[in-house]
Amino acid sequence: MEEDHKKKQEEALEKRLSGELPTIDIAGQIFYVDIGMDCLRPKNIFATLGIQFSEIRKHYSWLEENYVFTYNPKTYESQEVDYTNIHSIPENLLLVELPSKRKLDPVGYARINGYEVNPFVKEVGIRSHFKAKIRPLKAHLLEQQRLDKEFRKSMQEEDRPSRKRRKGRSL
């Protein structure tokens, strides 16, 4: 099994070095991982730029090394949700989880960041194709609303003047 994994990695590296971009399946749509253009471009759909990494950057988890963001499969783009004013679950949105750019395309990532490709790929690993995870949107939205309320409450508490009584004589 180890030999098979090693062979797949070698094949993926060979394909990538010959110019073939890695792909990711997001809810049935294939996207090219184009680190040079800083995006995920939908295959055979030219009416959109796809998912821009600059737009989903704020949804990146450094601890998990992944992006979790809302995606509109009709437009093939990420779509922001106003968690504070949401009253129902948007029907046309999916919650998508995908790996970091360095895992999606270690060759492109290494080139752009000035790393030596082969040692970097050996450290990170390489694949030609990924499948994004689709997570439950409702649970995520409820958690975001809860966090937003907690944040607002803490900000209000910080803004309140302190009502501590002074010790000593009163004037």
C-alpha positions as a printed NumPy array, in Angstrom:
array([[  0.   ,   0.   ,   0.   ],
       [  2.896,   2.341,   0.78 ],
       [  4.308,   1.679,  -2.695],
       [  0.947,   2.49 ,  -4.299],
       [  0.735,   5.791,  -2.397],
       [  4.283,   6.697,  -3.379],
       [  3.559,   5.878,  -7.025],
       [  0.419,   8.061,  -7.008],
       [  2.419,  10.934,  -5.544],
       [  5.101,  10.56 ,  -8.211],
       [  2.457,  10.516, -10.957],
       [  0.744,  13.575,  -9.494],
       [  4.052,  15.445,  -9.295],
       [  4.917,  14.504, -12.873],
       [  1.52 ,  15.739, -14.123],
       [  1.822,  18.965, -12.168],
       [  5.36 ,  19.678, -13.363],
       [  4.165,  19.185, -16.94 ],
       [  1.649,  22.003, -16.389],
       [ -1.519,  20.137, -15.427],
       [ -3.367,  21.944, -12.649],
       [ -4.845,  19.989,  -9.746],
       [ -8.635,  19.846,  -9.533],
       [-11.217,  19.839,  -6.779],
       [-14.816,  18.667,  -6.902],
       [-17.106,  21.108,  -5.111],
       [-20.683,  19.827,  -4.987],
       [-20.342,  18.067,  -8.34 ],
       [-18.567,  20.908, -10.162],
       [-14.888,  20.463, -11.027],
       [-12.635,  23.455, -10.342],
       [ -9.02 ,  23.97 , -11.375],
       [ -6.759,  24.957,  -8.491],
       [ -4.995,  27.944, -10.039],
       [ -2.582,  29.325,  -7.457],
       [ -1.024,  31.665, -10.033],
       [ -4.405,  33.344, -10.551],
       [ -5.172,  32.951,  -6.818],
       [ -8.471,  31.208,  -7.479],
       [-10.441,  28.05 ,  -8.054],
       [-11.663,  28.243, -11.662],
       [-14.709,  26.195, -12.661],
       [-13.951,  23.784, -15.476],
       [-15.795,  24.593, -18.736],
       [-17.642,  27.585, -17.261],
       [-16.233,  30.862, -18.483],
       [-18.898,  33.31 , -17.277],
       [-17.336,  33.527, -13.807],
       [-13.92 ,  33.862, -12.249],
       [-14.898,  31.226,  -9.715],
       [-13.793,  31.282,  -6.106],
       [-11.159,  33.88 ,  -5.313],
       [ -8.805,  32.99 ,  -2.467],
       [ -8.694,  36.676,  -1.532],
       [-12.456,  36.535,  -0.888],
       [-12.336,  33.427,   1.298],
       [ -9.116,  34.339,   3.134],
       [-11.067,  35.49 ,   6.197],
       [-12.622,  32.023,   6.407],
       [ -9.252,  30.297,   6.733],
       [ -8.425,  28.374,   9.905],
       [ -4.724,  28.346,  10.727],
       [ -5.302,  25.587,  13.261],
       [ -7.184,  23.306,  10.881],
       [ -5.323,  24.475,   7.751],
       [ -8.537,  24.732,   5.77 ],
       [-11.163,  27.102,   4.444],
       [-14.814,  26.869,   5.502],
       [-17.064,  29.214,   3.559],
       [-20.501,  29.538,   2.011],
       [-20.708,  28.678,  -1.663],
       [-23.391,  29.354,  -4.242],
       [-23.491,  26.449,  -6.73 ],
       [-25.588,  28.496,  -9.175],
       [-22.951,  31.218,  -9.563],
       [-19.925,  28.969,  -8.848],
       [-18.659,  31.569,  -6.373],
       [-18.302,  32.083,  -2.655],
       [-21.089,  34.152,  -1.14 ],
       [-21.026,  36.049,   2.122],
       [-23.798,  35.676,   4.67 ],
       [-24.779,  38.438,   7.085],
       [-25.013,  36.343,  10.241],
       [-26.471,  39.189,  12.288],
       [-29.527,  39.718,  10.09 ],
       [-30.288,  36.219,   8.895],
       [-33.8  ,  34.95 ,   9.614],
       [-33.859,  31.731,   7.603],
       [-31.414,  29.283,   6.087],
       [-30.522,  30.323,   2.524],
       [-31.679,  27.55 ,   0.211],
       [-29.134,  28.116,  -2.532],
       [-25.999,  28.083,  -0.364],
       [-23.727,  25.266,   0.734],
       [-21.09 ,  25.243,   3.434],
       [-17.847,  24.053,   1.872],
       [-14.631,  22.926,   3.507],
       [-11.443,  22.624,   1.501],
       [ -7.738,  22.269,   2.272],
       [ -5.173,  25.056,   2.326],
       [ -3.563,  26.328,  -0.861],
       [ -0.303,  24.639,   0.079],
       [ -2.073,  21.265,   0.204],
       [ -4.233,  21.852,  -2.871],
       [ -1.266,  22.763,  -5.071],
       [  2.086,  22.422,  -3.333],
       [  3.981,  22.953,  -6.603],
       [  2.256,  26.256,  -7.364],
       [  2.497,  27.308,  -3.735],
       [  6.225,  26.528,  -3.616],
       [  6.899,  28.412,  -6.849],
       [  5.011,  31.528,  -5.77 ],
       [  6.613,  31.582,  -2.334],
       [ 10.154,  30.868,  -3.514],
       [ 10.532,  27.377,  -2.05 ],
       [ 12.334,  24.535,  -3.769],
       [  9.586,  22.434,  -5.313],
       [ 10.784,  18.863,  -4.71 ],
       [ 11.604,  19.16 ,  -0.981],
       [  8.394,  21.119,  -0.39 ],
       [  6.267,  18.529,  -2.19 ],
       [  8.002,  15.75 ,  -0.279],
       [  7.104,  17.473,   2.999],
       [  3.504,  18.399,   2.126],
       [  2.533,  15.6  ,  -0.254],
       [  0.741,  16.01 ,  -3.567],
       [ -2.498,  14.917,  -5.18 ],
       [ -4.046,  15.584,  -8.572],
       [ -7.664,  15.668,  -7.424],
       [ -9.584,  16.57 ,  -4.269],
       [-13.192,  16.452,  -3.167],
       [-14.442,  19.299,  -0.987],
       [-16.428,  18.434,   2.107],
       [-19.965,  19.763,   2.269],
       [-20.936,  20.532,   5.865],
       [-24.343,  21.274,   7.428],
       [-25.087,  24.958,   6.899],
       [-27.723,  25.34 ,   9.614],
       [-25.406,  24.299,  12.457],
       [-22.699,  26.636,  11.159],
       [-25.075,  29.593,  10.887],
       [-26.395,  29.037,  14.407],
       [-22.849,  28.886,  15.77 ],
       [-21.888,  32.071,  13.912],
       [-24.944,  33.862,  15.309],
       [-24.068,  32.705,  18.824],
       [-20.483,  33.898,  18.467],
       [-21.635,  37.218,  17.027],
       [-24.016,  37.783,  19.965],
       [-21.265,  36.952,  22.459],
       [-18.902,  39.348,  20.724],
       [-21.46 ,  42.171,  20.688],
       [-22.263,  41.582,  24.353],
       [-18.587,  41.701,  25.325],
       [-18.137,  44.923,  23.342],
       [-21.114,  46.509,  25.125],
       [-19.703,  45.51 ,  28.502],
       [-16.364,  47.096,  27.634],
       [-18.082,  50.337,  26.622],
       [-20.   ,  50.699,  29.906],
       [-18.455,  53.03 ,  32.453],
       [-17.277,  51.351,  35.582],
       [-19.528,  51.827,  38.636],
       [-16.963,  51.08 ,  41.266],
       [-17.311,  53.082,  44.469],
       [-14.371,  55.015,  45.646],
       [-13.137,  54.282,  49.101],
       [-12.481,  57.094,  51.466],
       [-14.252,  60.297,  52.297],
       [-16.979,  61.637,  50.154],
       [-17.096,  65.32 ,  49.393]])
